Amino acid sequence: MVLGGPAGVGFALLFAHLRSIGADPSVVINTRAVVSFAWVAGPPLATFIIDWFGTRAVLAALAAVAFLNIVTTAVMLVDRSRTEPAPAPPGGPEGDQPSVSNARTGVMLAVFVALQATNYAVVSIMGLFVTDTLNLDVTWAGIALGVAAGLEIPALLLLGRLSSQISDHLLIASGCVAGVAYYLAMAAVTGPVLLLGVQALNAWFVAVVSGTGLALFQRVIPRPGLATGLYVNTRRIGAIVAGPLISLGALTTLGHRSVFIACTALTVAALVGIRVLARLDESAGVVGRHRLAAPRTVLVIGSRKRNWRSRHYYRPLAVRPLSTGSSGGPEAAPQLIGGFPGVTSPARAASRQGGAVGPAGQFS
């Protein structure tokens, strides 16, 4: 615990750093896909090592991986010291960030603790389920988890593209539905073919929880470090909650299949919680991925774009309050509007995007 605790913080710091430098949710989700590459080779390799050399051999393998991590980190630090760090981009105005609500945060934490608990419980009993219930070799457990991790990579990349078009709530709801289908299928699985076939559902479920879930926390909670830390802790608290779920395998006549049935019920409860969270977001002025701010005089330059909820809307490219300068006249226009250097006219910026100029908060 003393050595593993500080090392586990690095995962949270990575994604908090990405958010703090202005990375959008698609970048965060795509970076999470890189982590899944390790899961592709990890579970099969671990099970093969246990099968060939025994359980203690895994500790030697972990020590070797830790040593490689230290060497890689040292090389990155040396390379960074040789280059001058680039200045961080300025953050958005404080008024454009969603307000933090205790009710919304509490519901969100409860939902993801439940989802993380089901995932942790299933991964923990996979080896026993394969050997004791399906009467297969333990290697099939590693293969199944490896297949799920391999499919998780394209699922995360797809979520990165969908994150700008579909609301977080709908994506997470789709993941819950996939999780319910996966747990029900695992409760009825009888052989290796179906065991591997249903891992596509597991991949989508895990990708949504780990990718879109992290992006949701960082959207609802403006502080990147706090948002990422709370999300990572849902995994740790979920591991504690998974204890009673795992014990069902020894307490009921269904054996390990009862764990999957209990996970199904918990995932359904999380799906209801996502609906409650969506209602709370709507009452707080958050619809989909856009916050409906209080009315004020601003310039919004955007382009028409299809949306899953409405026929079309304006995508914001530049937002600037029309306040007065020190001389009493209108404040000077920025030198960069809509991402086009030298374009200082809102109409010209809109024409380059094929859009129009309109007041903030109005969507046509």
DRENDO-1510 file (C-alpha; in Angstrom, 1 decimal, always signed):
<recs>
REC; n; res; u; v; w
REC; 1; MET; +0.0; +0.0; +0.0 .
REC; 2; VAL; +2.8; +2.4; +0.8 .
REC; 3; LEU; +4.5; +1.9; -2.5 .
REC; 4; GLY; +1.5; +1.3; -4.7 .
REC; 5; GLY; -0.5; +4.3; -3.5 .
REC; 6; PRO; +1.7; +7.0; -4.8 .
REC; 7; ALA; +2.4; +5.1; -8.0 .
REC; 8; GLY; -1.4; +4.9; -8.7 .
REC; 9; VAL; -1.7; +8.7; -8.6 .
REC; 10; GLY; +0.2; +8.9; -11.9 .
REC; 11; PHE; -2.8; +7.7; -13.9 .
REC; 12; ALA; -5.0; +10.5; -12.5 .
REC; 13; LEU; -2.3; +13.1; -13.0 .
REC; 14; LEU; -1.9; +12.3; -16.6 .
REC; 15; PHE; -5.5; +13.0; -17.5 .
REC; 16; ALA; -5.7; +16.0; -15.2 .
REC; 17; HIS; -2.7; +17.4; -17.0 .
REC; 18; LEU; -4.4; +16.9; -20.4 .
REC; 19; ARG; -7.5; +18.7; -19.3 .
REC; 20; SER; -5.6; +21.5; -17.6 .
REC; 21; ILE; -3.7; +22.3; -20.9 .
REC; 22; GLY; -7.0; +22.6; -22.8 .
REC; 23; ALA; -7.4; +19.1; -24.3 .
REC; 24; ASP; -11.0; +18.4; -25.4 .
REC; 25; PRO; -12.9; +15.3; -24.3 .
REC; 26; SER; -12.0; +13.5; -27.6 .
REC; 27; VAL; -8.3; +13.8; -26.8 .
REC; 28; VAL; -8.8; +12.5; -23.3 .
REC; 29; ILE; -10.8; +9.5; -24.6 .
REC; 30; ASN; -8.2; +8.8; -27.3 .
REC; 31; THR; -5.4; +8.9; -24.7 .
REC; 32; ARG; -7.4; +6.4; -22.6 .
REC; 33; ALA; -7.3; +4.1; -25.6 .
REC; 34; VAL; -3.6; +3.9; -25.3 .
REC; 35; VAL; -3.9; +2.4; -21.9 .
REC; 36; SER; -6.0; -0.4; -23.3 .
REC; 37; PHE; -3.1; -1.5; -25.4 .
REC; 38; ALA; -1.5; -2.8; -22.2 .
REC; 39; TRP; -4.5; -4.9; -21.4 .
REC; 40; VAL; -4.4; -6.7; -24.8 .
REC; 41; ALA; -1.1; -8.4; -23.9 .
REC; 42; GLY; -1.3; -8.2; -20.1 .
REC; 43; PRO; -4.0; -10.7; -19.1 .
REC; 44; PRO; -2.9; -13.5; -21.5 .
REC; 45; LEU; +0.7; -13.0; -20.6 .
REC; 46; ALA; +0.0; -13.1; -16.9 .
REC; 47; THR; -2.0; -16.3; -17.2 .
REC; 48; PHE; +0.7; -17.9; -19.4 .
REC; 49; ILE; +3.3; -17.0; -16.8 .
REC; 50; ILE; +1.2; -18.5; -14.0 .
REC; 51; ASP; +0.6; -21.6; -16.0 .
REC; 52; TRP; +4.2; -22.2; -16.9 .
REC; 53; PHE; +6.2; -20.8; -13.9 .
REC; 54; GLY; +3.7; -20.5; -11.0 .
REC; 55; THR; +2.1; -17.5; -9.3 .
REC; 56; ARG; +5.3; -16.1; -7.8 .
REC; 57; ALA; +6.7; -15.6; -11.3 .
REC; 58; VAL; +4.2; -12.8; -11.9 .
REC; 59; LEU; +5.9; -10.7; -9.2 .
REC; 60; ALA; +9.2; -10.9; -11.1 .
REC; 61; ALA; +7.4; -9.8; -14.3 .
REC; 62; LEU; +5.9; -6.9; -12.4 .
REC; 63; ALA; +9.3; -5.8; -11.1 .
REC; 64; ALA; +10.7; -5.9; -14.7 .
REC; 65; VAL; +7.8; -3.8; -15.9 .
REC; 66; ALA; +8.2; -1.3; -13.1 .
REC; 67; PHE; +12.0; -1.0; -13.9 .
REC; 68; LEU; +11.1; -0.2; -17.5 .
REC; 69; ASN; +8.7; +2.4; -16.4 .
REC; 70; ILE; +11.3; +4.1; -14.2 .
REC; 71; VAL; +13.8; +4.2; -17.1 .
REC; 72; THR; +11.2; +5.5; -19.5 .
REC; 73; THR; +10.1; +8.3; -17.1 .
REC; 74; ALA; +13.8; +9.3; -16.5 .
REC; 75; VAL; +14.4; +9.6; -20.3 .
REC; 76; MET; +11.2; +11.7; -20.6 .
REC; 77; LEU; +12.3; +14.0; -17.8 .
REC; 78; VAL; +15.8; +14.5; -19.3 .
REC; 79; ASP; +14.3; +15.2; -22.7 .
REC; 80; ARG; +11.9; +17.8; -21.2 .
REC; 81; SER; +14.7; +19.6; -19.4 .
REC; 82; ARG; +16.4; +20.2; -22.7 .
REC; 83; THR; +13.5; +21.9; -24.2 .
REC; 84; GLU; +11.8; +25.0; -23.0 .
REC; 85; PRO; +8.2; +24.3; -21.9 .
REC; 86; ALA; +5.5; +25.9; -24.0 .
REC; 87; PRO; +3.3; +28.4; -22.3 .
REC; 88; ALA; -0.1; +26.9; -21.3 .
REC; 89; PRO; -3.0; +28.2; -23.4 .
REC; 90; PRO; -5.3; +30.6; -21.5 .
REC; 91; GLY; -8.4; +29.0; -20.0 .
REC; 92; GLY; -11.9; +29.8; -20.8 .
REC; 93; PRO; -13.9; +32.4; -18.9 .
REC; 94; GLU; -15.1; +31.3; -15.5 .
REC; 95; GLY; -18.7; +32.0; -16.3 .
REC; 96; ASP; -18.6; +29.4; -19.2 .
REC; 97; GLN; -17.8; +26.6; -16.8 .
REC; 98; PRO; -20.6; +24.4; -15.4 .
REC; 99; SER; -21.4; +25.1; -11.8 .
REC; 100; VAL; -20.6; +22.4; -9.3 .
REC; 101; SER; -23.7; +20.9; -7.7 .
REC; 102; ASN; -23.5; +18.6; -4.7 .
REC; 103; ALA; -26.6; +16.7; -5.9 .
REC; 104; ARG; -25.2; +16.2; -9.4 .
REC; 105; THR; -21.8; +15.2; -8.1 .
REC; 106; GLY; -23.3; +12.8; -5.6 .
REC; 107; VAL; -25.5; +11.1; -8.2 .
REC; 108; MET; -22.5; +10.8; -10.6 .
REC; 109; LEU; -20.3; +9.3; -7.9 .
REC; 110; ALA; -22.9; +6.7; -6.9 .
REC; 111; VAL; -23.5; +5.7; -10.6 .
REC; 112; PHE; -19.9; +5.2; -11.3 .
REC; 113; VAL; -19.1; +3.4; -8.1 .
REC; 114; ALA; -21.8; +0.9; -9.0 .
REC; 115; LEU; -20.5; +0.5; -12.6 .
REC; 116; GLN; -16.9; +0.2; -11.5 .
REC; 117; ALA; -18.0; -2.4; -8.8 .
REC; 118; THR; -19.6; -4.6; -11.4 .
REC; 119; ASN; -16.6; -4.5; -13.7 .
REC; 120; TYR; -14.2; -5.2; -10.9 .
REC; 121; ALA; -16.2; -8.1; -9.6 .
REC; 122; VAL; -16.5; -9.7; -13.0 .
REC; 123; VAL; -12.8; -9.4; -13.8 .
REC; 124; SER; -11.9; -10.8; -10.3 .
REC; 125; ILE; -14.0; -14.0; -10.7 .
REC; 126; MET; -13.2; -14.6; -14.4 .
REC; 127; GLY; -10.5; -17.1; -13.6 .
REC; 128; LEU; -12.7; -19.1; -11.1 .
REC; 129; PHE; -15.7; -18.8; -13.4 .
REC; 130; VAL; -13.8; -20.3; -16.4 .
REC; 131; THR; -12.2; -23.2; -14.4 .
REC; 132; ASP; -15.0; -24.1; -11.8 .
REC; 133; THR; -18.2; -23.3; -13.8 .
REC; 134; LEU; -17.2; -23.8; -17.4 .
REC; 135; ASN; -14.6; -26.5; -16.7 .
REC; 136; LEU; -12.1; -24.8; -19.1 .
REC; 137; ASP; -8.4; -24.1; -18.7 .
REC; 138; VAL; -7.5; -20.9; -16.9 .
REC; 139; THR; -5.9; -19.6; -20.1 .
REC; 140; TRP; -9.3; -19.0; -21.5 .
REC; 141; ALA; -9.9; -16.3; -18.8 .
REC; 142; GLY; -6.9; -14.4; -20.0 .
REC; 143; ILE; -7.9; -14.8; -23.6 .
REC; 144; ALA; -11.4; -13.5; -22.9 .
REC; 145; LEU; -10.1; -10.4; -21.0 .
REC; 146; GLY; -7.5; -9.8; -23.8 .
REC; 147; VAL; -10.2; -10.0; -26.5 .
REC; 148; ALA; -12.3; -7.5; -24.5 .
REC; 149; ALA; -9.3; -5.1; -24.1 .
REC; 150; GLY; -8.5; -5.4; -27.8 .
REC; 151; LEU; -12.0; -4.5; -28.8 .
REC; 152; GLU; -12.0; -1.7; -26.3 .
REC; 153; ILE; -9.4; +0.2; -28.3 .
REC; 154; PRO; -11.6; +0.9; -31.4 .
REC; 155; ALA; -14.5; +1.4; -29.1 .
REC; 156; LEU; -12.7; +4.2; -27.3 .
REC; 157; LEU; -11.6; +5.8; -30.6 .
REC; 158; LEU; -15.2; +5.7; -31.8 .
REC; 159; LEU; -16.3; +7.3; -28.6 .
REC; 160; GLY; -13.8; +10.0; -29.1 .
REC; 161; ARG; -15.5; +10.9; -32.4 .
REC; 162; LEU; -19.0; +10.6; -31.0 .
REC; 163; SER; -18.2; +12.8; -28.0 .
REC; 164; SER; -18.7; +16.0; -29.9 .
REC; 165; GLN; -22.0; +14.8; -31.5 .
REC; 166; ILE; -23.8; +12.8; -28.8 .
REC; 167; SER; -24.4; +13.8; -25.2 .
REC; 168; ASP; -22.4; +12.1; -22.4 .
REC; 169; HIS; -25.6; +10.8; -20.8 .
REC; 170; LEU; -26.8; +9.0; -24.0 .
REC; 171; LEU; -23.3; +7.4; -24.5 .
REC; 172; ILE; -23.2; +6.2; -20.9 .
REC; 173; ALA; -26.7; +4.9; -21.1 .
REC; 174; SER; -25.7; +2.9; -24.2 .
REC; 175; GLY; -22.8; +1.5; -22.2 .
REC; 176; CYS; -25.1; +0.5; -19.3 .
REC; 177; VAL; -27.4; -1.3; -21.8 .
REC; 178; ALA; -24.4; -3.2; -23.2 .
REC; 179; GLY; -23.3; -4.1; -19.7 .
REC; 180; VAL; -26.7; -5.5; -18.8 .
REC; 181; ALA; -26.7; -7.6; -22.0 .
REC; 182; TYR; -23.1; -8.8; -21.2 .
REC; 183; TYR; -23.9; -9.8; -17.7 .
REC; 184; LEU; -27.0; -11.7; -18.7 .
REC; 185; ALA; -25.1; -13.5; -21.4 .
REC; 186; MET; -22.3; -14.4; -19.1 .
REC; 187; ALA; -24.8; -15.9; -16.6 .
REC; 188; ALA; -26.0; -18.2; -19.4 .
REC; 189; VAL; -22.7; -18.9; -21.2 .
REC; 190; THR; -21.7; -22.6; -21.5 .
REC; 191; GLY; -18.6; -22.7; -23.7 .
REC; 192; PRO; -15.6; -20.8; -25.0 .
REC; 193; VAL; -17.2; -19.6; -28.2 .
REC; 194; LEU; -20.0; -17.7; -26.5 .
REC; 195; LEU; -17.5; -16.6; -23.8 .
REC; 196; LEU; -15.4; -14.9; -26.5 .
REC; 197; GLY; -18.3; -13.7; -28.5 .
REC; 198; VAL; -19.9; -11.6; -25.7 .
REC; 199; GLN; -16.7; -9.7; -25.0 .
REC; 200; ALA; -17.7; -7.2; -27.7 .
REC; 201; LEU; -20.5; -6.1; -25.3 .
REC; 202; ASN; -18.0; -6.0; -22.4 .
REC; 203; ALA; -15.6; -3.9; -24.5 .
REC; 204; TRP; -18.2; -1.2; -25.2 .
REC; 205; PHE; -19.3; -1.1; -21.6 .
REC; 206; VAL; -15.7; -0.7; -20.3 .
REC; 207; ALA; -14.9; +1.9; -23.0 .
REC; 208; VAL; -17.9; +4.0; -22.0 .
REC; 209; VAL; -17.2; +3.8; -18.3 .
REC; 210; SER; -13.5; +4.5; -18.6 .
REC; 211; GLY; -13.6; +7.0; -21.5 .
REC; 212; THR; -16.8; +8.9; -21.6 .
REC; 213; GLY; -17.1; +8.6; -17.8 .
REC; 214; LEU; -13.8; +10.4; -17.3 .
REC; 215; ALA; -14.9; +13.1; -19.8 .
REC; 216; LEU; -18.2; +13.5; -17.9 .
REC; 217; PHE; -16.4; +14.1; -14.6 .
REC; 218; GLN; -14.1; +16.7; -16.1 .
REC; 219; ARG; -17.1; +18.5; -17.7 .
REC; 220; VAL; -19.3; +18.6; -14.6 .
REC; 221; ILE; -16.4; +19.5; -12.2 .
REC; 222; PRO; -14.4; +22.5; -13.5 .
REC; 223; ARG; -11.2; +21.7; -11.6 .
REC; 224; PRO; -9.3; +19.0; -13.6 .
REC; 225; GLY; -7.3; +17.6; -10.6 .
REC; 226; LEU; -10.4; +17.2; -8.4 .
REC; 227; ALA; -12.5; +15.8; -11.3 .
REC; 228; THR; -10.0; +13.2; -12.3 .
REC; 229; GLY; -9.2; +12.3; -8.7 .
REC; 230; LEU; -12.8; +11.7; -7.9 .
REC; 231; TYR; -13.2; +9.6; -11.0 .
REC; 232; VAL; -10.2; +7.4; -10.2 .
REC; 233; ASN; -11.5; +6.9; -6.6 .
REC; 234; THR; -14.8; +5.5; -7.9 .
REC; 235; ARG; -12.7; +2.6; -9.2 .
REC; 236; ARG; -11.1; +2.1; -5.7 .
REC; 237; ILE; -14.4; +2.4; -3.9 .
REC; 238; GLY; -16.0; +0.1; -6.5 .
REC; 239; ALA; -13.4; -2.5; -5.6 .
REC; 240; ILE; -14.6; -2.4; -2.0 .
REC; 241; VAL; -18.3; -2.6; -3.1 .
REC; 242; ALA; -17.4; -5.6; -5.3 .
REC; 243; GLY; -16.5; -7.7; -2.2 .
REC; 244; PRO; -20.1; -8.5; -1.4 .
REC; 245; LEU; -20.8; -9.2; -5.0 .
REC; 246; ILE; -18.0; -11.7; -5.3 .
REC; 247; SER; -19.1; -13.4; -2.1 .
REC; 248; LEU; -22.4; -14.3; -3.8 .
REC; 249; GLY; -20.5; -16.9; -5.8 .
REC; 250; ALA; -20.0; -19.0; -2.6 .
REC; 251; LEU; -23.3; -18.2; -0.9 .
REC; 252; THR; -25.9; -19.2; -3.6 .
REC; 253; THR; -26.6; -22.4; -5.4 .
REC; 254; LEU; -26.0; -20.7; -8.8 .
REC; 255; GLY; -22.4; -20.3; -7.9 .
REC; 256; HIS; -20.4; -17.7; -9.9 .
REC; 257; ARG; -23.4; -17.1; -12.2 .
REC; 258; SER; -25.1; -15.3; -9.4 .
REC; 259; VAL; -22.4; -12.7; -9.5 .
REC; 260; PHE; -23.3; -11.8; -13.0 .
REC; 261; ILE; -27.0; -11.6; -12.1 .
REC; 262; ALA; -26.2; -9.3; -9.2 .
REC; 263; CYS; -24.1; -7.2; -11.5 .
REC; 264; THR; -27.1; -7.0; -13.9 .
REC; 265; ALA; -29.3; -5.5; -11.2 .
REC; 266; LEU; -26.6; -3.0; -10.1 .
REC; 267; THR; -26.1; -1.9; -13.7 .
REC; 268; VAL; -29.8; -1.3; -14.2 .
REC; 269; ALA; -29.8; +0.8; -11.1 .
REC; 270; ALA; -26.9; +2.8; -12.5 .
REC; 271; LEU; -28.9; +3.3; -15.7 .
REC; 272; VAL; -31.7; +4.9; -13.7 .
REC; 273; GLY; -29.1; +7.1; -12.0 .
REC; 274; ILE; -27.9; +8.3; -15.4 .
REC; 275; ARG; -31.4; +9.4; -16.2 .
REC; 276; VAL; -31.6; +11.3; -12.9 .
REC; 277; LEU; -28.2; +12.9; -13.6 .
REC; 278; ALA; -29.5; +14.0; -17.0 .
REC; 279; ARG; -32.5; +15.7; -15.4 .
REC; 280; LEU; -30.3; +17.5; -12.9 .
REC; 281; ASP; -28.1; +18.7; -15.8 .
REC; 282; GLU; -31.1; +20.0; -17.6 .
REC; 283; SER; -32.2; +21.9; -14.5 .
REC; 284; ALA; -28.7; +23.3; -14.1 .
REC; 285; GLY; -28.7; +24.6; -17.7 .
REC; 286; VAL; -26.6; +21.9; -19.3 .
REC; 287; VAL; -28.1; +20.3; -22.4 .
REC; 288; GLY; -26.0; +17.7; -24.1 .
REC; 289; ARG; -22.5; +19.0; -24.2 .
REC; 290; HIS; -23.5; +22.7; -24.3 .
REC; 291; ARG; -24.2; +24.9; -21.3 .
REC; 292; LEU; -27.0; +27.4; -21.7 .
REC; 293; ALA; -25.5; +30.4; -19.9 .
REC; 294; ALA; -27.5; +33.3; -18.5 .
REC; 295; PRO; -28.4; +35.9; -21.1 .
REC; 296; ARG; -25.7; +38.5; -21.8 .
REC; 297; THR; -24.5; +40.4; -24.8 .
REC; 298; VAL; -21.8; +38.4; -26.6 .
REC; 299; LEU; -20.7; +37.6; -30.1 .
REC; 300; VAL; -20.9; +33.9; -31.1 .
REC; 301; ILE; -19.4; +32.9; -34.4 .
REC; 302; GLY; -20.4; +29.4; -35.5 .
REC; 303; SER; -21.3; +27.1; -38.3 .
REC; 304; ARG; -24.3; +24.9; -38.9 .
REC; 305; LYS; -23.8; +21.3; -37.9 .
REC; 306; ARG; -26.1; +18.3; -37.5 .
REC; 307; ASN; -27.0; +17.2; -34.0 .
REC; 308; TRP; -28.6; +14.0; -32.6 .
REC; 309; ARG; -31.2; +16.0; -30.6 .
REC; 310; SER; -32.1; +18.8; -32.8 .
REC; 311; ARG; -32.2; +19.5; -36.6 .
REC; 312; HIS; -29.1; +21.7; -36.4 .
REC; 313; TYR; -27.4; +24.2; -34.2 .
REC; 314; TYR; -24.5; +26.7; -34.2 .
REC; 315; ARG; -21.1; +25.4; -33.1 .
REC; 316; PRO; -19.4; +28.1; -31.1 .
REC; 317; LEU; -16.1; +29.2; -32.5 .
REC; 318; ALA; -15.5; +32.5; -30.6 .
REC; 319; VAL; -17.3; +34.0; -27.7 .
REC; 320; ARG; -16.5; +37.6; -26.5 .
REC; 321; PRO; -18.4; +39.9; -24.2 .
REC; 322; LEU; -19.2; +43.3; -25.7 .
REC; 323; SER; -18.0; +45.2; -22.7 .
REC; 324; THR; -16.7; +48.7; -22.8 .
REC; 325; GLY; -13.0; +49.6; -22.6 .
REC; 326; SER; -11.3; +52.2; -20.5 .
REC; 327; SER; -12.2; +55.0; -22.9 .
REC; 328; GLY; -15.9; +54.1; -22.7 .
REC; 329; GLY; -16.1; +52.8; -26.2 .
REC; 330; PRO; -16.5; +49.2; -27.3 .
REC; 331; GLU; -13.6; +46.9; -26.5 .
REC; 332; ALA; -11.3; +46.1; -29.4 .
REC; 333; ALA; -11.9; +43.0; -31.3 .
REC; 334; PRO; -9.5; +40.1; -30.7 .
REC; 335; GLN; -6.8; +39.3; -33.2 .
REC; 336; LEU; -7.9; +35.7; -33.5 .
REC; 337; ILE; -11.5; +34.8; -34.1 .
REC; 338; GLY; -12.8; +31.4; -35.0 .
REC; 339; GLY; -9.3; +30.0; -35.3 .
REC; 340; PHE; -8.4; +32.1; -38.3 .
REC; 341; PRO; -5.3; +34.3; -37.9 .
REC; 342; GLY; -5.9; +37.9; -38.9 .
REC; 343; VAL; -9.7; +37.5; -39.1 .
REC; 344; THR; -11.0; +40.2; -36.8 .
REC; 345; SER; -14.5; +40.6; -38.4 .
REC; 346; PRO; -17.2; +38.3; -37.0 .
REC; 347; ALA; -18.9; +38.3; -40.4 .
REC; 348; ARG; -15.7; +37.3; -42.2 .
REC; 349; ALA; -15.0; +34.5; -39.7 .
REC; 350; ALA; -18.6; +33.2; -40.1 .
REC; 351; SER; -18.3; +33.3; -43.9 .
REC; 352; ARG; -15.2; +31.1; -43.8 .
REC; 353; GLN; -17.2; +28.5; -41.8 .
REC; 354; GLY; -20.4; +28.9; -43.9 .
REC; 355; GLY; -22.3; +30.0; -40.8 .
REC; 356; ALA; -23.7; +33.1; -39.3 .
REC; 357; VAL; -23.5; +35.5; -36.4 .
REC; 358; GLY; -26.1; +35.3; -33.6 .
REC; 359; PRO; -26.6; +36.0; -29.9 .
REC; 360; ALA; -25.4; +33.5; -27.4 .
REC; 361; GLY; -27.7; +30.8; -26.2 .
REC; 362; GLN; -29.9; +30.9; -29.4 .
REC; 363; PHE; -29.8; +27.9; -31.7 .
REC; 364; SER; -31.5; +27.9; -35.0 .
</recs>
